[in-house]
Amino acid sequence: MAGSRPGLTVFTYHRIADPASDPYYDPVISATAEGFRAQVQEIARRFRVLTLDEAIERLRSGDHPDRSALITFDDGYRDNFETAAPILRELGLPAAFFLPTDFLDEPGLPWWDEVAWILKHAPARRWELPRSGGLPPLAIDLIDGPRSEAIRALIAAILSESVEDVNGFVKTLADRSGVAPDSAAMGQALFTDWDQVRALTGPATGLAIGSHGQTHRKLATLDDETQFAELAGSKTVLQNRLDRQVEAIAYPYGWPGAFNASTMALAARAGYRVGFAAIEGINRPGSTDPFAVRRLNVGSGDSPTLLRARSALHATLGRSVL
């Protein structure tokens, strides 16, 4: 799937569900159950699939003697454990699940799923959402424009940091739309819990756990003290709850600007041995910083053939046009 040169290809999944019928944020869905099975079977045919511990040792040593892969999941959605984990166990494939600890300790919908749910359920009308800092209000049109377009516009506004108070912005959205989800109950159903994680992961299963921070905030936007609290705090919670060592973190969001050199140094200080980013690419022998590990994000449009083509382009050209 990635050419003949040795290296580690890390695949990132989020949700395993059907985007056609899902009430939340569609782009977070990486594959249907059938699509996921076909993808990981193709990955297993083309690579040696590593456990997280094996990947950590290779990343720390810089030694990648063959074409290897690591399958990872971010965010801790319940379907990772109810749908993906049984498929992985059936196929005998290991994987790593990166959990934001507050999503388990304080269940609630994350802002992107709450925005999508509200706009999918709101009455068809137009309104505006105010923004601070002198920015013009955001116009929402659920009459003439598709709802998917309105969802993308609001998600993009929040990701671009043109919204200062995300929680207040989402509350205003709910108030003006006339609908409001039961965030706690829906979050509890949407995300995993500690009992499920303990039952389905561990050394004997090949399914490992890493950190995804505490609150899923962009670490690089925080001061060093708060960053360290997120990094060290989530590690401590995971280790205490699961009674096992946690040596890997996947930075929330993971693109440049969401983590930086300070984040990487603080992750090392907190006791992590590797940090995973969301920067696409293949990790080559001797050229990978273990605290900036590249990954390939899997989307719902990635058939096994397309995923194979994307990874091959990264392997040969260092980038993908697909």
C-alpha positions in Angstrom: 0.0 0.0 0.0 2.9 2.3 0.5 5.7 1.2 -1.9 8.7 -0.8 -1.1 10.7 1.6 1.1 10.6 0.9 4.9 8.7 3.2 7.1 5.8 3.4 9.5 2.4 4.5 8.2 -0.1 5.5 10.9 -3.8 5.5 10.0 -6.2 7.8 12.0 -9.8 6.9 12.4 -12.5 8.7 14.4 -16.0 7.3 14.1 -17.2 4.1 12.5 -20.8 4.7 11.5 -23.1 5.5 8.6 -22.9 9.2 7.6 -26.2 8.9 5.8 -28.2 8.4 9.0 -26.1 9.9 11.7 -27.4 13.0 13.5 -24.0 14.4 14.4 -21.0 15.9 12.5 -20.6 13.7 9.3 -16.9 14.5 8.6 -15.9 12.8 11.9 -17.1 9.5 10.4 -14.1 7.7 8.9 -15.9 4.6 7.6 -19.0 2.4 7.8 -18.5 -1.0 9.5 -18.2 -2.7 6.2 -15.8 -0.1 4.8 -13.6 -0.3 7.9 -13.4 -4.1 7.6 -12.3 -3.8 4.0 -9.8 -1.1 4.8 -8.0 -2.8 7.6 -7.9 -6.1 5.6 -6.2 -4.2 2.9 -3.8 -2.6 5.4 -3.0 -6.0 6.8 -2.2 -7.3 3.3 0.2 -4.5 2.6 1.9 -3.9 5.9 3.0 -5.5 9.1 0.5 -4.1 11.5 2.2 -3.1 14.8 1.0 -2.9 18.4 1.3 0.6 20.0 4.3 -0.7 22.1 6.0 -2.0 18.9 5.4 1.4 17.2 6.8 3.3 20.2 10.0 1.3 20.2 10.5 1.8 16.5 9.8 5.5 16.7 12.2 6.0 19.6 15.0 4.0 18.0 14.4 5.4 14.5 14.6 1.8 13.2 11.9 0.9 10.7 13.2 -2.3 9.0 10.1 -3.0 7.0 6.8 -1.5 5.8 4.7 -1.3 8.9 1.5 0.3 10.0 -0.3 1.4 13.1 -4.1 1.7 13.3 -5.2 4.5 15.6 -8.5 6.1 16.8 -9.0 9.5 18.3 -11.7 11.0 20.6 -13.1 7.9 22.3 -16.4 7.5 20.4 -18.4 4.5 21.6 -18.6 3.0 18.1 -14.8 2.5 18.2 -15.4 -0.1 20.9 -18.7 -1.5 19.8 -18.1 -1.7 16.1 -14.4 -1.4 15.3 -12.9 -3.4 18.2 -14.8 -6.6 17.4 -13.7 -6.4 13.8 -10.1 -5.9 14.9 -10.3 -8.8 17.3 -11.9 -11.1 14.6 -9.0 -10.2 12.2 -6.3 -10.4 14.9 -5.2 -6.9 14.3 -3.9 -4.5 17.0 -4.8 -0.8 17.3 -4.4 2.2 19.6 -7.3 4.4 21.0 -6.5 7.9 22.1 -8.9 9.2 24.8 -9.7 12.7 26.0 -10.3 11.9 29.7 -13.0 14.6 30.3 -15.1 13.0 27.6 -15.4 9.9 29.8 -15.5 11.7 33.2 -17.9 14.5 32.3 -20.0 13.2 29.3 -21.3 15.8 26.9 -21.4 16.5 23.2 -18.2 18.1 21.9 -18.9 21.4 20.2 -18.6 20.1 16.6 -21.3 17.4 17.2 -23.5 19.8 19.1 -23.4 22.3 16.3 -24.2 19.7 13.7 -27.1 18.2 15.7 -28.6 21.6 16.3 -28.5 22.6 12.6 -29.8 19.2 11.5 -32.8 19.6 13.8 -33.5 23.3 13.7 -36.6 24.7 11.9 -35.9 26.0 8.4 -35.3 29.7 8.7 -32.6 32.4 8.6 -30.9 34.1 11.4 -27.6 35.7 12.4 -25.1 34.7 15.2 -23.1 37.6 16.8 -19.3 37.4 17.1 -17.0 39.4 19.4 -14.0 41.4 18.4 -15.7 43.5 15.9 -16.3 40.6 13.5 -19.4 40.6 11.4 -22.2 38.2 12.5 -22.5 34.8 10.9 -25.5 34.4 8.7 -27.3 31.1 8.9 -29.7 30.1 6.0 -31.6 26.9 6.5 -34.2 27.8 3.8 -32.3 28.3 0.5 -29.0 26.6 1.4 -28.3 23.0 2.3 -27.8 22.4 6.0 -24.5 20.7 5.3 -23.2 24.1 4.0 -24.4 25.9 7.2 -22.7 23.3 9.4 -19.4 23.6 7.5 -19.5 27.4 7.8 -20.0 27.3 11.6 -17.4 24.6 12.1 -14.9 26.5 10.0 -15.6 29.7 11.9 -14.8 28.0 15.2 -11.8 26.2 13.9 -10.4 29.4 12.5 -10.6 30.9 16.0 -12.9 33.7 14.9 -15.2 32.7 17.8 -13.7 33.5 21.1 -16.2 31.9 23.5 -17.1 28.6 21.9 -19.4 27.4 24.6 -21.3 30.8 24.6 -21.5 30.7 20.8 -23.0 27.2 20.8 -25.5 28.2 23.5 -26.5 31.2 21.4 -26.9 28.9 18.4 -29.2 26.6 20.4 -31.3 29.5 21.8 -31.8 31.2 18.4 -32.5 27.9 16.6 -35.2 26.9 19.0 -33.7 23.4 19.7 -31.2 22.2 22.3 -29.8 18.7 22.7 -29.5 17.0 26.1 -25.8 17.2 25.9 -25.0 15.1 28.9 -27.3 12.2 28.0 -26.3 12.3 24.3 -22.6 12.5 25.1 -22.9 9.6 27.4 -24.4 7.5 24.7 -22.1 8.8 22.0 -18.8 8.2 23.8 -17.2 5.2 25.6 -17.0 4.8 29.3 -14.3 3.4 31.6 -15.9 0.0 32.1 -16.0 -0.5 28.3 -12.4 0.6 27.9 -11.2 -1.7 30.7 -13.2 -4.7 29.2 -12.0 -4.3 25.6 -8.4 -3.1 25.8 -5.2 -4.3 27.4 -2.0 -6.2 26.6 -3.8 -9.5 25.9 -6.1 -7.9 23.4 -3.6 -5.9 21.3 -5.9 -2.9 21.8 -3.9 -0.2 23.6 -4.8 3.2 25.1 -3.1 6.6 24.8 -4.0 10.1 25.8 -5.8 12.7 23.7 -5.5 15.4 26.4 -8.2 16.2 29.1 -10.5 18.6 27.4 -9.6 18.3 23.7 -8.4 21.9 23.5 -5.7 23.1 21.1 -2.7 22.7 23.4 -0.5 25.4 21.6 -3.1 28.0 22.4 -2.7 27.5 26.1 0.1 28.8 28.4 2.8 26.2 29.4 1.3 25.6 32.9 -2.1 24.8 31.4 -0.6 22.7 28.6 1.3 20.6 31.2 -1.8 20.2 33.3 -3.6 18.8 30.2 -0.7 16.5 29.3 0.2 15.2 32.7 -3.3 15.2 34.1 -4.8 13.1 31.3 -1.9 10.6 31.6 -2.4 10.3 35.4 -6.1 9.8 35.0 -5.7 7.1 32.4 -3.0 5.2 34.4 -5.0 5.3 37.6 -8.3 4.3 35.9 -6.9 1.6 33.8 -4.0 0.4 35.9 -1.5 0.5 33.1 1.3 2.7 31.8 0.4 5.3 29.1 3.3 6.4 27.0 1.7 8.0 23.9 -0.4 11.1 23.2 -2.2 12.2 20.1 -2.4 16.0 20.2 -6.0 17.2 20.0 -6.6 18.5 16.4 -2.9 17.8 15.7 -2.2 20.2 12.9 0.5 22.9 13.0 -0.7 25.6 15.4 -2.6 23.1 17.5 0.8 21.9 19.0 4.2 23.4 18.9 7.8 22.9 20.1 6.7 23.8 23.6 3.9 21.2 23.5 6.4 18.5 22.4 8.9 19.4 25.2 6.1 19.4 27.8 4.9 16.0 26.6 8.3 14.6 27.1 8.5 16.2 30.6 5.1 14.7 31.4 6.5 11.2 30.7 5.3 10.4 27.2 7.6 8.7 24.9 5.9 9.6 21.6 3.4 12.2 20.4 1.2 11.8 17.3 0.2 14.7 15.1 -2.3 15.1 12.3 0.3 16.1 9.7 0.1 13.7 6.8 3.1 11.6 5.8 5.1 8.4 6.2 7.5 8.1 9.1 10.9 7.1 7.7 13.9 5.6 9.4 16.1 8.2 11.1 14.0 11.2 10.0 11.0 11.2 12.3 10.8 13.2 15.5 9.1 10.8 18.0 7.0 13.8 19.3 5.8 14.8 15.8 4.7 11.5 14.4 2.9 11.8 11.1 -0.5 10.1 10.4 -2.9 9.6 7.5 -6.4 10.6 8.3 -9.1 8.2 7.0 -12.3 9.7 5.7 -15.6 8.2 4.8 -14.8 8.6 1.1 -11.7 6.4 1.3 -12.3 3.1 -0.3 -9.6 0.5 0.2 -8.3 1.3 -3.3 -8.3 5.1 -2.6 -6.6 4.6 0.8 -4.0 2.5 -0.9 -3.4 5.1 -3.5 -3.2 7.9 -1.0 -0.6 6.1 1.1 1.4 5.1 -2.0 1.5 8.8 -3.1 2.8 9.8 0.3 5.4 7.1 0.1 6.7 8.0 -3.3 6.0 11.8 -3.5 5.9 12.8 0.1 2.3 14.1 -0.5 -1.1 13.1 -1.9 -3.2 14.9 -4.4 -6.2 12.6 -3.6 
